[in-house]
Amino acid sequence: MKKAIIFYFSGTGNTERVLNMLTNALDYEGVHSNCYAIDDCIRNGNIPDISDYDSVGIGYPIYAFNVPNIVAAFIKKLPKANGKPVFVFKTAGEPFFLNRASSYYIFSHLRKKGYIFNYERHFLMPYNILFRYNDEVVKQIYLLSQKLARKMASDLSKGITHKSHFNPFIVFVSLIFRIQWVGATINGRLLRTGNSCNLCQKCVKECKTDNIRLEHRKIRFGWNCTMCMKCIMCCPQKAIKAGILEPWAIRGAYDFERILNDASIPNDYIQKCEKGVFQYFKKYVRETEAQLNDNI
């Protein structure tokens, strides 16, 4: 592979960070890549021509064991292709096995259009909902993702495949949780701003689905939310209430630059963790590092 086109969706920025890791690594391997945000493609009603590219990449965050509804809508718009290879990278806040079926929607739809689904990687990145990761975990999984991106780029440049195997039971569970698409639409309509809102309109300008508007000096929310949590996480005034997800809302972006540059923060926290949710991340770290040792 010498030339790739990559379509991606990133709400709070984790998937875009992995995209940058991957494109930098691809460039090092001599592979040129052009990247397009899925929300921009949908907003502009234009999908760039894929015919001149050796492969098509899809990047997305996993929402409730599925692709976000905006990514599902985009996949339907992709043109037919005769044997065009596809690679996928996806991000999630947990490494659990149910996430394996999240790309089944992409696989099943693109296969019908003539694409060949031949490579996929799952990148662990910090949560944007439920609870905030501590700095030690953020640093370790970020550095691990950088290494995994280099592994993926090396494999892609050499034509090495890393295919997914979709367990029928996991796919079935994923189909049940696809109700999240409806839930995102409904809960998005329930978002509200509190008294601390100063009408800076940052949420309006940065909404990926144009779901937020200023109307009669009030911030209004529509029915087109994909529940990426960007508006809630990045509001300078922490003024947006997350509807039924309010108890699990995370406010304030992760300071990756500070965390990565702080030498006092260790990068082996997960291996030493003996209690709490992060002890269950050990298998992901162990298996990923074993794969990295193959050729990095």
FENKATA-V457312 format. One record per residue. N is the residue number from 1. RES is the residue in one letter. PHI is phi in whole degrees, -180 to 180 (none if undefined). OMEGA is omega in degrees with one decimal (999 if undefined). NEAR is the number of other ideal C-beta (glycine too) atoms within 12 Angstrom. Layout:
N,RES,PHI,OMEGA,NEAR ; N,RES,PHI,OMEGA,NEAR
//
This chain:
1,M,none,-179.8,32 ; 2,K,-119,-176.6,18 ; 3,K,-148,-177.0,23 ; 4,A,-131,170.9,40 ; 5,I,-112,-174.6,34 ; 6,I,-122,174.3,42 ; 7,F,-107,-175.9,41 ; 8,Y,-144,170.2,43 ; 9,F,-125,178.8,45 ; 10,S,-141,-179.7,38 ; 11,G,-81,-178.2,43 ; 12,T,-85,172.3,38 ; 13,G,113,-177.7,28 ; 14,N,-63,-179.3,41 ; 15,T,-67,177.5,46 ; 16,E,-67,176.0,31 ; 17,R,-65,176.9,33 ; 18,V,-65,175.7,44 ; 19,L,-56,179.9,39 ; 20,N,-64,175.4,28 ; 21,M,-58,-175.1,33 ; 22,L,-69,-178.1,44 ; 23,T,-67,176.0,30 ; 24,N,-63,179.6,20 ; 25,A,-69,177.3,31 ; 26,L,-63,178.2,37 ; 27,D,-60,177.8,22 ; 28,Y,-63,-179.6,19 ; 29,E,-83,179.5,28 ; 30,G,86,179.8,17 ; 31,V,-106,178.3,31 ; 32,H,-85,179.9,21 ; 33,S,-133,171.6,35 ; 34,N,-111,-172.4,25 ; 35,C,-118,-178.8,32 ; 36,Y,-136,177.6,31 ; 37,A,-73,-178.6,30 ; 38,I,-61,180.0,43 ; 39,D,-64,176.7,32 ; 40,D,-68,179.1,22 ; 41,C,-60,-179.8,28 ; 42,I,-70,-179.2,29 ; 43,R,-63,-177.4,21 ; 44,N,-88,-179.1,14 ; 45,G,66,-175.6,9 ; 46,N,-139,175.0,14 ; 47,I,-113,-179.3,25 ; 48,P,-58,179.3,22 ; 49,D,-65,-178.0,15 ; 50,I,-99,-170.2,32 ; 51,S,-64,-176.0,15 ; 52,D,-87,-175.9,15 ; 53,Y,-104,179.1,27 ; 54,D,-74,-175.4,29 ; 55,S,-156,177.9,37 ; 56,V,-115,177.3,44 ; 57,G,-107,176.5,45 ; 58,I,-128,177.5,46 ; 59,G,-124,-177.4,48 ; 60,Y,-160,171.0,46 ; 61,P,-89,179.0,48 ; 62,I,-84,175.9,44 ; 63,Y,-117,178.2,41 ; 64,A,51,175.9,33 ; 65,F,66,-178.1,33 ; 66,N,-142,169.6,40 ; 67,V,-74,173.5,45 ; 68,P,-62,-177.1,47 ; 69,N,-61,178.8,38 ; 70,I,-68,177.2,40 ; 71,V,-72,177.5,43 ; 72,A,-60,179.0,31 ; 73,A,-64,-179.3,25 ; 74,F,-69,-179.1,37 ; 75,I,-58,178.8,37 ; 76,K,-65,-176.5,22 ; 77,K,-87,-179.4,23 ; 78,L,-63,-178.2,32 ; 79,P,-74,175.2,19 ; 80,K,-69,-179.9,17 ; 81,A,-146,-177.8,25 ; 82,N,-100,177.0,12 ; 83,G,78,179.6,17 ; 84,K,-73,179.3,30 ; 85,P,-69,178.2,31 ; 86,V,-127,170.5,40 ; 87,F,-123,-174.9,45 ; 88,V,-129,167.4,43 ; 89,F,-127,-174.9,51 ; 90,K,-135,-178.3,47 ; 91,T,-121,177.1,45 ; 92,A,-156,-179.3,40 ; 93,G,-86,178.5,37 ; 94,E,-145,-176.4,32 ; 95,P,-97,-168.7,32 ; 96,F,-71,-167.7,21 ; 97,F,-63,-178.5,23 ; 98,L,-64,179.0,26 ; 99,N,-70,-177.0,35 ; 100,R,-63,-176.6,32 ; 101,A,-88,-174.0,36 ; 102,S,-61,-177.5,41 ; 103,S,-91,179.8,42 ; 104,Y,-61,178.2,36 ; 105,Y,-60,178.5,36 ; 106,I,-64,-179.0,41 ; 107,F,-58,-174.1,32 ; 108,S,-68,-177.9,22 ; 109,H,-76,-178.0,25 ; 110,L,-74,175.9,37 ; 111,R,-60,179.1,24 ; 112,K,-66,-179.6,16 ; 113,K,-93,175.3,24 ; 114,G,99,178.8,19 ; 115,Y,-82,175.7,30 ; 116,I,-112,-176.4,21 ; 117,F,-87,-169.7,35 ; 118,N,-123,178.4,27 ; 119,Y,-157,178.0,36 ; 120,E,-151,174.3,35 ; 121,R,-137,176.8,41 ; 122,H,-106,-179.8,40 ; 123,F,-108,176.7,42 ; 124,L,-83,178.6,41 ; 125,M,-138,-173.2,43 ; 126,P,-65,176.7,42 ; 127,Y,-58,167.0,30 ; 128,N,-113,177.0,37 ; 129,I,-158,-179.1,36 ; 130,L,86,176.5,19 ; 131,F,-160,-178.2,19 ; 132,R,-84,175.9,22 ; 133,Y,-73,176.5,32 ; 134,N,-75,-173.8,22 ; 135,D,-60,-178.1,24 ; 136,E,-63,179.3,26 ; 137,V,-70,178.8,39 ; 138,V,-56,-178.2,35 ; 139,K,-64,-176.2,32 ; 140,Q,-65,-176.9,35 ; 141,I,-74,176.6,43 ; 142,Y,-66,179.4,36 ; 143,L,-64,177.6,31 ; 144,L,-67,178.0,37 ; 145,S,-65,176.1,40 ; 146,Q,-60,179.0,30 ; 147,K,-66,-179.0,32 ; 148,L,-67,177.1,39 ; 149,A,-64,177.5,37 ; 150,R,-66,176.6,30 ; 151,K,-62,-179.1,34 ; 152,M,-63,179.7,45 ; 153,A,-62,178.6,39 ; 154,S,-63,179.3,29 ; 155,D,-63,-177.7,33 ; 156,L,-62,-178.6,40 ; 157,S,-66,-178.2,29 ; 158,K,-97,-179.5,20 ; 159,G,78,178.1,18 ; 160,I,-77,-179.2,22 ; 161,T,-98,175.0,20 ; 162,H,-145,-170.8,24 ; 163,K,-87,176.9,20 ; 164,S,-89,174.2,28 ; 165,H,-119,-172.0,16 ; 166,F,-92,175.8,27 ; 167,N,-67,-176.8,16 ; 168,P,-56,179.7,13 ; 169,F,-66,-180.0,14 ; 170,I,-66,176.9,24 ; 171,V,-62,179.0,26 ; 172,F,-62,178.4,16 ; 173,V,-63,178.3,24 ; 174,S,-61,179.0,33 ; 175,L,-62,178.5,23 ; 176,I,-63,-177.3,16 ; 177,F,-76,175.8,26 ; 178,R,-66,172.7,25 ; 179,I,-57,177.6,19 ; 180,Q,-57,179.3,30 ; 181,W,-61,177.5,29 ; 182,V,-71,-179.9,19 ; 183,G,-61,179.0,24 ; 184,A,-63,179.3,40 ; 185,T,-63,-177.9,25 ; 186,I,-71,-178.1,22 ; 187,N,-66,176.8,33 ; 188,G,-59,178.0,40 ; 189,R,-71,-178.1,21 ; 190,L,-88,179.2,21 ; 191,L,-62,-179.8,38 ; 192,R,-143,173.1,26 ; 193,T,-103,178.5,31 ; 194,G,-90,-176.8,20 ; 195,N,-66,-178.5,12 ; 196,S,-79,179.1,17 ; 197,C,-63,179.5,27 ; 198,N,-109,177.3,18 ; 199,L,60,177.9,23 ; 200,C,-69,176.9,20 ; 201,Q,68,175.3,24 ; 202,K,-60,179.5,25 ; 203,C,-64,179.0,38 ; 204,V,-64,-175.3,27 ; 205,K,-70,-172.2,17 ; 206,E,-104,179.8,28 ; 207,C,-63,-175.4,35 ; 208,K,-72,-176.0,42 ; 209,T,-118,-178.9,36 ; 210,D,54,-176.3,25 ; 211,N,-90,-173.8,33 ; 212,I,-118,-179.5,35 ; 213,R,-144,172.9,21 ; 214,L,-99,-177.0,20 ; 215,E,-142,-179.3,14 ; 216,H,53,177.4,8 ; 217,R,60,174.1,12 ; 218,K,-137,175.8,17 ; 219,I,-83,-178.5,32 ; 220,R,-116,-179.9,26 ; 221,F,-120,-177.1,34 ; 222,G,-101,-174.7,21 ; 223,W,-106,-173.7,20 ; 224,N,-115,-176.5,28 ; 225,C,-79,174.1,39 ; 226,T,-106,176.7,42 ; 227,M,63,178.7,43 ; 228,C,-78,176.9,45 ; 229,M,77,-177.7,43 ; 230,K,-62,-177.0,41 ; 231,C,-62,-178.5,44 ; 232,I,-72,-176.0,41 ; 233,M,-70,-170.6,32 ; 234,C,-108,177.5,29 ; 235,C,-63,-177.9,37 ; 236,P,-60,-177.4,21 ; 237,Q,-98,-177.1,23 ; 238,K,53,-169.6,25 ; 239,A,-99,-172.9,27 ; 240,I,-92,177.4,40 ; 241,K,-89,-168.2,26 ; 242,A,-91,179.3,34 ; 243,G,63,-178.6,27 ; 244,I,-72,178.5,19 ; 245,L,-92,-175.9,29 ; 246,E,-54,-179.7,20 ; 247,P,-63,-176.6,12 ; 248,W,-114,-177.6,21 ; 249,A,-70,173.9,32 ; 250,I,-112,-178.0,29 ; 251,R,-119,-177.5,28 ; 252,G,99,-178.2,18 ; 253,A,-71,174.1,27 ; 254,Y,-71,179.2,30 ; 255,D,-93,-174.9,18 ; 256,F,-61,-176.9,29 ; 257,E,-61,178.8,13 ; 258,R,-63,-176.8,16 ; 259,I,-64,-177.3,27 ; 260,L,-68,-176.7,21 ; 261,N,-91,-179.2,13 ; 262,D,-90,-176.4,16 ; 263,A,-66,-179.2,10 ; 264,S,-77,178.9,11 ; 265,I,-88,-177.7,22 ; 266,P,-72,178.1,20 ; 267,N,-120,176.7,26 ; 268,D,-134,-174.7,20 ; 269,Y,-62,-172.6,28 ; 270,I,-63,-179.2,33 ; 271,Q,-61,-177.1,21 ; 272,K,-94,-176.4,18 ; 273,C,-78,-177.0,20 ; 274,E,-113,178.4,11 ; 275,K,-150,-177.7,8 ; 276,G,85,-173.1,17 ; 277,V,-64,-173.5,19 ; 278,F,-72,175.5,31 ; 279,Q,-65,-179.5,17 ; 280,Y,-84,176.4,19 ; 281,F,-89,-174.5,30 ; 282,K,-59,-178.0,24 ; 283,K,-63,178.6,19 ; 284,Y,-60,-179.6,33 ; 285,V,-63,-178.6,31 ; 286,R,-63,-178.3,18 ; 287,E,-68,179.3,19 ; 288,T,-65,179.3,31 ; 289,E,-64,177.5,24 ; 290,A,-65,177.2,16 ; 291,Q,-68,179.6,24 ; 292,L,-66,-179.0,24 ; 293,N,-69,-179.5,12 ; 294,D,-65,-175.6,18 ; 295,N,-149,177.1,17 ; 296,I,-124,999,22
//
